[in-house]
Amino acid sequence: MEASMKPYCLAVIVQLIYTGLFVISKAAFNQGINTYIFFFYRQAVGSVLLLPMALLQRKHARPVMSSRVLFKIFFCTLIGITLGVNLYNVSLKFTSATVASAADSSIPAIIFFMAVLLRMEDVKVRSSSGIAKVTGIALCLAGVFTIAFFTGPSISPVNHHLAFASDPAPAGSKPVVPKGVWIKWTFLMVVANMCWSLWIVFQPALLKDCTDKMVLTVTQCLFSTVQSFVVAVVAERDFSKWKLRFDISLLAILYSTTGCMLKSFMVTGVSYYLQTWCIEMRGPMFFAAWTPLCFVFTIFCSSFFLGEIVHLGSILGGILLVGSLYTMLWGKSKEVKTDNVTQDTEKAEHKKSAESYPKEQHHTTAEVKE
């Protein structure tokens, strides 16, 4: 695979992983598992699987992090992962997988403003790349508001034999979420995504303090495990409800942490690792711009596997989000090309001046001798 294609492939893979996570997690919440307990088990299993891998790969190289760096990682994990994902899971429980993935599409807009405020992104409004970025953000916001405030006609589920049915009711007969509840929990999901966006924006800074991506990933997983345990204990003190059953809830936890690459392909670990790698290569805005793809994937999967009713507003919003995706990507690629041309020009001028300097020095020496 060409190096230039790696960020694109990594971004798509991460969105596919999260699509499965949305659908299976929603099915688990429909079965009644506590969202806080679910998140603790997910992080705990991910940490247990990731920690031995990190130790085996780094037997002779054990990086030492200062207390300052550990505090920064702890705080970033608390805001972005523990607070953000827990709030997100509660919102997902009371809405749908489609709404959850739709709210995720606000991440590019949030990260754009945060990156600009932190001076991590430059916006040249008069340039074509700057106009494309602003247009992409406008389309993204338009898509989110369309999904939140415009319902429109409903479309029946594409599959009437559901794989993850939570009750014997036929597909498409589930009660429609009231509009007020729809808007309320969509807003709370956006708040959760603000926390997650902060996590994404802070990753480049954390990578400067801790250059080893695996170590950074494991440290954040361990911190989030401890933090989520405290949250889960406060939220649910009846430990009889902590017992796992052999149902979709257990499948959701296993999917969140394990997969098909031997015994350690995990959403919690691999998705964090892949997106950290992707952010390092192309920056936070590039990674966030791919988020709307997850929404498109989830519309189909939630309808096919969960029997969720898809509305025209969701489809129109999805079209706007896809337009936002490719507009922002075009602007980003245009900006990269412009920067490359500028760098090449500067290098050529520097080389030219370096070559002319010995000649000027020679003439000066000759004049002094005369």
N, C-alpha and C positions, 0 to 999 in steps of 0.2 A: 504494500500500500504506500502510495506517495505521501510524503510528509505533509504536503499541503491539504490532503484529503482527510487526515486524521481528526482534526477538530470537528469536521462536519459529521463524520461517522460516529465519533464519541457522543456528540450532542444528540443525534437521532437515537442511539442505543439507550442513553439515559432516559429520553422521553418515552421510549417503549417500555422500559423497566417501570417507570412511574405510572404508565397507563394500566399495567397489570396490577400495580399496587393499589390504585384508586378503586378498581372494580372489585378485587378480592377483599380489600379492607371494608368497603361498603357492605359487601355480603356478610362479612363477619359481624359488623355493627348491627346489621339487621337481625342477626341471631341473638344479640343481647350482650356481647362481651363488653366490658368496661373499656372505654377508649384509653384511659390512663394506664390501666394494667396491660392492655395490648401494646402500647408504645414501649413500656418498660421491658416486656419480654422480647420485643423486636430488637431493641438496642442491646439488651443483655446477650442474646444469642449472637448478634453481630460482633460484639466485643469478644466473646469467647472464641469465635472462629478466627477473628482477625489477629488477636494478640499472639497466638503461637506462630502464625505465618510471619509476623513482623520480627519475632524473636529469632526464628530459624534463619530468616534471610539476613539478619544483621547480628550474627554471633560475635564477629570481631569488631563491629563498629556500632557502638552504643552512644548515640548523640546525647549530650547533656544540655538540658534546657534550664534557663534561669527561672527564678520564681516570678520575675516580671513577665516573661514569655508565657509561662503556665497560667498566670492570672489572665492575660489577654485571651488565651485559648479558652479558658474556663468561662469568661464573660461572653465571648462570642458564641460559644456552645449554648450557654444558658438562654441568650436572646434568640438566636437563630434556629436552634434545633429543639431544645426542650420547650420553651415557651411557644415558639412558632408552630411546631408540629402538633403539640398537644391541643392548642387552640384550633388548629386546622382539623384535627380528627374529630373534635366535638362538633364543629360546624358540618363536617361530612356526615356525621351520624344523623343530623336533623334535616339534611337536604338530600342531595343525590351526587353520584359520581360525576355526572355531567356538569352540575353547578360547581363542584369542587375544581374540576379541570378548567372550567371557564374562568373562575376567579384567579387561577394561576396565570392566566394570560395578562393580568395586570402587572406582572413582575417586570417586563421590559420597561414600562412607563415609570414604575417606582425606582428601578435601578438607574434609569436614565437621569432622573432628578438627583438621586443620591450621588451618582458618579460625578455629575456636573458640580454639585455643591462641594464635594470632596476634591474637585479638580483632577479627577481620574479620567474624565472624558472631555474632549474639546469639541465645542459646537460652533462651526462656522456657518452662521445662518445664511450668508450670501453665497455660499458654495453649494454645488449640487448635492454633495454628500450630507451637508448640514440640513438642507431642505428635505432630503430623503429621511433623515433621522426624525425630524420633527413631524413629518407626514406619517411615518410609521407609528410614532407615539400617539398621534391623533386617531389613526385607524384602530389602534389597540384599545384606546379608551372608548371609542365609539362602539367597538365590538362588545366590550364588557358591559356598557350601559344598555346596549340593545338586548343582551341576554338577561340582564337584571330586571329591566322595566317593560320589555315587550315580550309577550307570550306568543300570541298568534295561534293558528290552528295546530292541533297535535297530530303526530304521526304514530301509528301503531307500531309496536315492537316488531323487528324483522324476524324474530324467532319466538314461537309460542311454546317451545319445549325448553325451559330454562335450565341451565346447568347449576345455577346457584339460587334456586328459589328459596325464599325464607318462609313462605306460607303456601298453602294449596290454592290460593286465589289465582285465576287465570291471568296470563300476561296481559298487561294493558288495563286491568281493572283496578289497579291500586289507586288510592285517593290522590288527587293532585295537591301539591304543596300550595298552601295559601300564599297569595302574592306578598302579603306583609312579611310572612316568615321567610319567603324566598329572598326578598330584598335584605332583610335583617341579617340572615346567615351568610349571604353573599358578601355583605359589608364586613362581617367578622372574619371571613376568609381573606379578604383583602388586607385587613389588619394583620392577620397571621402571615400573609405574604410580605408585609412590610418588615416583619422580623426576619423572615427567610432572606429577603433581599439584602438586609444588613449583613447577614452571614456571607452571602456571595460577594458583596462589595469588599468585605474585610479579608477575604481569602488571599488576595495578592500580598497584602501587608503581612499576614501570618506566614506566608511562604518565604518572605524575606528573612523572618526570624527563625523559621524552621524549614529548611530547604528540602528535607526528606518528606515527600508526600505521604508515604505509608505511615511514618511515625506521627505525622500531623493527623491523619485519618484515625488511627488507633486511639490517639490521645483524646480526640473529640468524641469518639464512640464511648470510651470509658467514662469521660466526664458526663456525657448525656445519660449514660446508664445510671450513675449515682443520682444525678439530679431527677431523672424520671421516676426512680424508686421513691424518693422523698415525696414527690408530687402524688404518686399513686397511693402511698400509704395515707397521706392526708385526705385524699379524695375517697378512698375505699378502705375502711379499717376492718371490714368483715373478710377475713382471709379465706373463708369458705368459697368466696366468689373469685378467688385467685386461681382456683383449680381449672386446668385446661381439659377440654374434652376432645375426643377424636371427631371433629367436625370442621366446618369451614373456618372457624376461628383459628384452629391449630394450623390449617393449611395457609391461612393468611400470614401467620407469624413465621412459618417456615419459608414461605415465598419471600417475605421481607428480608430474610437473612441467608437463605440458601438457594441454590439453583443447580445448574447442570455442568458447571466446570469443576469436575471432580466432586469435592465436598464443600467447596468454599466460594461459590459464585453467589454473592449476596446483594440484595438491594441496599441494605443499610451500609455495607462496606464498599461493594463495587461501584454503586452509583455515586457515593461520596468521593471515592477515589478517582473515578472517570471524570466527574465534573470538576474536581480540583485540578486534574491534569489539563482538561479542556480550558479552564479559566486561566491557567498558567500560560498556555500557548497563545490564546487569542483575546483574553481579557473578559471581564464580567459581562459587558454588554453583548458580546458575541454569543456566550452561552445562554443568556436570558432570552435572546431573540428567538430561540428555537422552542420556547415553552408552548406557544400556540399549537404546535404539532400534537402535543399530548392531548389537547382538547379535542382535536379532530379524531384521534384514535379512540378516545374515551366515549365520544358520542355513539360510535358504532358498537364498541364492546359492551357498554352499559346497557344498550338496547338489546343486544344479542344475548348476553349472559344473565342480566338482571331484570330484563323486561321493563326498563324505565321508559317513560313516554318522552319522546323528543318533540319539541315544539319548533315552529317555524322561526321564532325569535332566536333560538339556539343555532339554527342553521345559518341565518343571516349574520348573526354575530360571529360564527365560525368563519364565514367568508371574509368578513372585515379583519379578523385576526390573522388569517392566512395572508391577506394583503399586507397587513402590518409586518408580518414575518419577513416576506421577501423584499418589501420596501426598505426595511432596516438592514437586511443583509446586503442589498445592493449599495446602500449608502456606506456601509462598513467596508465593503470591498473597494468602492470608489476611493474612500479615504486612504485605505492601505496602498492602493496603486499610486495615489498622489504623493504619499509619504515616501514611497520607494523611488519615485522619479526625483523628488527633492533631494533624497539622500545620495542618489547616483550623481546628480548635478554637483552637489557639494563635494563629493569624493573626487570628481573629475577636476573641479576647480582647485582643490587642495593638491592633487597630483601635479597639475599644471604649474602651480606656484612653487611646488617643491622642486620641479625640474628646472624652472627658470632661476631659482635662487643661486645655484652654483655658478651659472653663467654671469649673473650680476656681480657675484663676489669676485669672479675672475677678472672682469672688466675693472672693478674697483681697485684690485691689487695692481693691475697693469698701470692704471693711472697714477697710483701712489709711487711706483718705481720710476715712472717718467718724471 
